[in-house]
Amino acid sequence: YELIGEGFARRLVVTRLKGKPSYAGYVLRQMDRLGLDAPVDETAPIQNTHDEAVEVARLGRQRGWKKVLLVSEPTHMRRAG
């Protein structure tokens, strides 16, 4: 949310875990309460980190993104490299 609020990002991507409900509505409500106005994209359902990377890359290609800022928990960042 900080990256959007400070103008470093124009949209937010959330991943949808296979078999779990979507987080997108929750995220949009939080952003509204914080006064943030940005689109929220959601990946197709994923099962693991590899699927997540593939889906975000697909969204990026589909929408012509030039860069993506990755935000994750520190324990997950080793897999992101």
N, C-alpha and C positions, 0 to 999 in steps of 0.2 A: 504494500500500500504506500509505503514511503517513496518508492521509486516512481510511482504514478503521481503522487502528490507533489513531488519535487520536479516533475517534468522529464525524468529520465526514461520513462516508458509511457506509451500511449494506450496500451491495452494489457490485459492480463489473460494468461492461459492457465486453466486448471485441468488437471487430469481426472478422468473418470475411471475409478477402479471397477473392474469387472465384478458384477454381482452386488455392487453397492449403489445407493442412491446418489444422485448428482449433488455436487457441492456448489454448483454455479449459482443457484438461487440464494443460498446462504451468503456467498461471497458478494453478490450484488446488493443484498440488504446491508451487509457490513459497510460496503463502500458508500452506499447512500447515507448511512448514519454518520460517516466520516466526511461527507461532502465531496466525495470523489466521483467524477463522471468519466468513465472509460468503458469501452466494450470488454466483455468477458467471453473468451472463447473456451470451448471445452473439447478435449480430445475424444476420440472413440474409446470405448472401454479397453483398458489395458490390464495386464496381469503382472508385469514386472518392469524394471528400470529400462531394459532394452526396448520393450514395446512403447514405453513412454517417450523415449528418444526418437523412435521411428515415427510416432504419431505427431510429435511436435515438429519434426523436420517436414513431414507431409503438409501440415498446416502452413508452415513457413514458405514452402515452395508454392503451394496453392495460392497464397496471398501475397507473394512477392516480397517477403520480409528480407532485409539485408543483414539483420543481426537479432539475436535473442539474448536477453539477460536471464540467467538461470538463478533462481532463488530456491534454496533447499535447506534442510537441517544440516549442521556440520557433519554429522555421522554419515550422511548420504552423499556428501560432496566428493568423496574419493571415487565413487562409481561414475561421477558425472564427467570426469576428465577424459 
